[in-house]
Amino acid sequence: MRNWSIPAGRIFGVEVRIHLTFLILLLFVWLSESAAHGQVSGGRGLALVGIIFACVILHELGHAVVSMHAGTPAKAIILLPIGGVTLMDETQQPLTPGSQAWKRDIRIALAGPLINLLVAFVAGSILLTVAPEIQLWAKPYVHSSNLLRSFVWVNVWLAGFNLLPAYPMDGGRVLRALLSRKTDPVRATRRAVSIGQTLAAAFMLAGMLQYMQGGSPGSTWLTLVGFFLFIAAQLEERSVVFQSVLETVHLEDIMLTDFATLSPADTLEDALDKAVHTLQDDFPVIRGSDMVGVISKQKILEALRVEGNGYVQSVMNRIFEVAQKTESLASAFRKLTSRNLSIIPVVEDQRLVGIVTLQNLMHSMALLAESRKLRKAALNS
């Protein structure tokens, strides 16, 4: 999902990214409005896309606020024309069969549509009171010729559309949460995604049929909505399937067993000299048989530049996580990302037997994906 999006800043500390399908919508609206009504209308078309963008942000902020209160703070928001995807830190309560996380997911899923409905109600009430000439109930409900009326109905449309039981829409997330009470998350996701893809195909088919029968503005929008929904469902399914792959791989399968260590009594210059002769970026700091800290190559360089030569003990990080070698790759990734760490020592019977670094974890994930592609190709040949 991140690979198909571009960064657009941060809101309340949450990274905001714009999915490339939003740019497709922007280009489509501008070209269609300019071709039909000239450059002035093209500018109003861009303003309409800006309204959709603002409503999607409000929708996703609703998810982010509720997820924060539920103990799963949002890490990023990826905006799509049909709503968006809020990436959450599920370290504390991942979705597993038999857990109560499904209740949390339902609350988070419903927050976005409720925010849109609230905004639509408030904005509509104000317009009916102070600007009745807007003709709130007149058709077309969403059009560049009447941006104020469009703001109200875009919120209504976003809320209604996202309540469809089609993953990754919010209704689909509610369906997945209900299914996950009795089955594993991957199977629940696949069932919700299949419904989503069926609805997406139905939207695209209906749009094309309308177009063949004479065409209308609604036919193009139906086709676009189906396309966006189909893409979003595929991206979400790949993400969940890959997560399930990580759950099946253990740290003992990918941990580094041949690694360099440092002593707290090493000078920073000695530590840098050792670091030069290894590909490691992060090092366990060992005193006797006990691990007392971790330090990165970058931290050694920064300390030498700022404070001059000293001892590793004075600059090492004493806060670190450890993992058992039987833990899953997904568990290690959650530990690394939740506390912004770059290395996890792997222990067995309180003895250091390996390390997992963010660098080697990324390499391992890429190799796992490639190996599964090769196995799939071999089975199909």
N, C-alpha and C positions, 0 to 999 in steps of 0.2 A: 504494500500500500504506500509506503514512504517513497519507493522508487518511482511511483507514478505521480508524485506531488512535489510542489516547490514551497520553500519556507515563506511565510508572510508575517513574521513577527511573533509576539507573545501577548497574551491577555491574562491578567491575574497570575502570571508566572507559568501559564500553560502554552506550549508551542502550538502555533497555528500554521497549518499548511493547506495550500490550495491544490486540489486534485486537477489533473490536466483536462478532465472532462468538463470542468467549469470553463476553461478557456475555449473549448469547443462550443459550449453554449454561448459564450460571449461573441465569438466570431459569427455564429449562425444568426443570432438576433441582430447584430449590427448589419450584416450583409442583407438579410431579408428586409429589414426596415428601410435601409438606404435604397435598395432596389425598388421598393414599393412606393416610398414617400419622400425620397431625397435625403440629403445629409442632415437636415434639421431633425427629421424623424429618426435618423440613425443615431443621433445623440441622445434622443429620448429612449431609444432602445437600449443604449448603454446604461442609462439611468435605471431602466427596468431591471437589467442584470444586477446593478448595484443594490437595488431593493431586495432582490432574491438573495444576494450575497449576505446582506444585513440580517435577513430573516433566518437564514441558515445558521449564522453565527449565534443569534439568540437561542435557536433550537439546541445547538450543541453546548452552549454555556449552561443551559438547563441540565443537560446530562452531567456536565463537569461538576456543577455545584452539588448535585445530589450524590454523585459518586464520591466526592470529597467527604461529605458527611457520613457516607456509608463505610468509610475507611479504605477506599480504593481510589486515591487521588488520580486525576487525569494527567497523563504524561504528554499527550498531544491531541490536537483536534484536526482532522483532515476533512476539508469541506468539499462536498459534492453537490451538484445542482438539486438532487432529490433529498438532501438532508446533510448527512455527513457521518463520519465515524470518529468516536471518541476512544482513543487508546488509553486504557487504564492500567494501573499497577495492581495486578491481582495477586501479589505475593502473599498477602495476609489471608485471603480466603478465595483460592482458585475454585472454578466451577468443576465439581466432581460429583459422581452419583452419590445420592444420600446426604449431601451437604445442604446447608441452608442458604447457599450462595444464590440459588435460583430466586429467592424472595428479593434479595438485594438487586439482582439483575432486572427484575420486573419493575421495581421502583425507579431505577436509573433509566430504563427504556421509556417509561411513561412520562418522565419529567420533560423531555423535549417537546412532544405534542402539547402538553398542558401549558407550557410557556407560550407556544405559538397561539393557542386558543385564548389565553389571557391577554396577550398583546392585541390580537384581533378584536376582542371584545372592548378593550379600553379605547383603541384607535377608532373603531366603528362608532362607539358611543359619542366620542368627541366630534367626529365628522358629522353625525346626524344632528348634533346640537348646534355647532357653530358654522357648518358649511353644508346645509342640506342640498345645495345645488350640485354637489358631487354625485348625487343619485347613486347611493351605495348599492342598491338592489338592481341597477340597470346592467344589461349585458353590453359588451363583453366584460366579465368581471376582472380579468387581468389583461391589460393592454397598455402600450406605451402612451396612448392618447390621454390616459387618466391615471397618473402615478399614485395619487393619494388613495383612490379606490383600489388600485392594484396592491398597495401595501397591506390593506386589510385582508383581501382575498388570497394573497400569496401565503399569509400566515395560516389562513383556514385550510388552504390546499395542502401546505406542508404537513399540518397536523393530521388531516384526514388521510393523506397518502401514506404517511409514515405509520399509521395504525393498521395498514394492510398486513395480514399474516404472512409476509414474504421477507425472508432474511436477505439483506441485512437491514431492512426497515425495522422500526421499533416494534411493530406488531409481530414481525418475524422473530425478534429477540425475545419477546414475551413467550412466543410459541416454543422457541428453543429452550428457554428456562423451564417451562412446564414439562417438556419432553425429557430434560436432563435429570428430572427427579428419579426416573427409573432406568435411564440408559446413560451410556458414556457421552461426553460432550461432542466428540467427533461425529458419532451417529446422529445425535440430536441436531447438530449443525447441518449435516448433509440432508436430513429430512426437511429442515426449514429452508435450506438453499434450493432444494428441488422444487418446492412450492414457489419460491421467489423466481426461479428461472421459468417456471410454467407461466406465471403471471407476466413476466417480462416478455415472453414470446407472444402471449395473448395481446399485450399492449402494442407490440410492433406489428402483429398481423392486423389488428383492428385499424391501426394508423394507415397501413398500406392499402387496406380495403377501402377506407374512406377516401384516400387519395385517388384510387382507381375509379371511384364513383363520382369524380368531379373535384375532389380536393377541398380542403377547408383548413383554416389555421389550426384547428384541433387535431387534424390528422398528422401534421408534422410534429406537434408536441407529443402526441401519443407515441409516435415512433421513437422520438428522442428519449422520452421517459423509459420506455422499454429497453432501449440501448443502455442507458445509464444504470438501470436496475440490474441488467444482466451482467455488466462489467463489475459492479459493486459486489454482487453475489459471488462471482468467480474469485475475486481478490480475497474476500473474507474466507471463503472455503479453503483456499490455498494456505492462508495464514493459520487457520485452525488445524489443518492436516499436518502442516510443518511442526506446529506446537506438539501435536501428538507424537510425531517422530522423535522429537527431543525428549519426550517423557519415557521413551523405550530404550534410550541409550544411557549407559551408566558412565560415571566419571572414570572408572578404571579402564574403560575402552579408549579414552582420548586424553587422559592426563599425561603430563610430561613427567617421566621418571628419571631422566638424565638432565639435571638442572644444577645451576650454581647457587650457592648460598653465601651470605655475608655474616660477619660477626659484629656485634654491637661495638667491639673494641677496634674494628677496622677504621682507619682514617678515610675520609671522603676521597682523597686522591688514590688510595689503594683500592677503594671500592670502584672508582671510575676505571682504574686500570683493569680490574676483573671484568667489568661490564663491557669493555671494549672487545674482549675476547669471547663474547657469547652473544647469541641472538636474542637473549632474554631482554625484556624491557622492565620486568619487575622481579624482585628478589626477596625470598624469605630471609629473615635475620634470626640466626640461631645462636643460643648461648648453651654450650654443652649439648644436651639432648632436647632442650626446650626451645620452642619457637617463641620469640619475644616481640616480633614486629615484622613489618614489611616496608620495603622502600623501592622506589622506581628510579630508573636511570635519569629521568627528567628531574626528579627531586634532588638527586645527587648533584647534577649540573647546576640547578638553581641555587642550592646551598653554597656551592663553591664560588659562584659568581657574587653572591650577596655577602656571605660571611667568611669566605676563605676556607682554608683547610680546617676540618674539625673531625669529630667522630660520628660514625653512623648512628650511634645511640641517641645523639642529640637531635637528629632530624627524622628518624624513622617514624613510621605510623604505628602506634601501639594498638590501634583499633582495627581489627580484622575479623573476618568470618572464616570458619573452618568447615570442611565437608567430609563426609564419609565416602569412601570410594564406591560404595553401592548406590549412592544417590544418583538421581537422573541428571542429564545434561540440562534439562529445563530448570531444575532446582538450582543448579549452579548459576545459570543465567539470571534467574530471579534474584539471587543473593547479590550478584555483581551489580545489577542495575538498580536495585532498591536502595543500596547504600553508596552508590557511585564508587564502587571498588574496581580495581583493575587486576587483582590476583586473589585466588582462594587456595589456601593450602589444603591438601587432601591427606587425611590421617586414617590410620588403622591401629586400634589398640593404643591410642594416644601417641602414636609414632608417625612422623612425617614420611609419607611414602610417595608423594607426588605433588604437583601444583597444576592449577588451571588458571591461565591468564585470559583476559579479555581478547588478547591478540590470538592466542592459540585456539580459543573457543570459536572465534569468527572463522578461522581457517578450517576447523573441524566441521562447522555447520555447512560451509561451502562444499567440503569433500563428501559429507554425508548426502547432500542433495545430488551431487554429481554421481556418486556410487549408486544411488537409487535409480537415477536416470539410466545408467548403464545396465543395471539388473532388469529394469522394465523393458529396455530395448532387446536384451538377450532373450527374455521370455517371449517377446512378440515375434522374434525372428525364427 
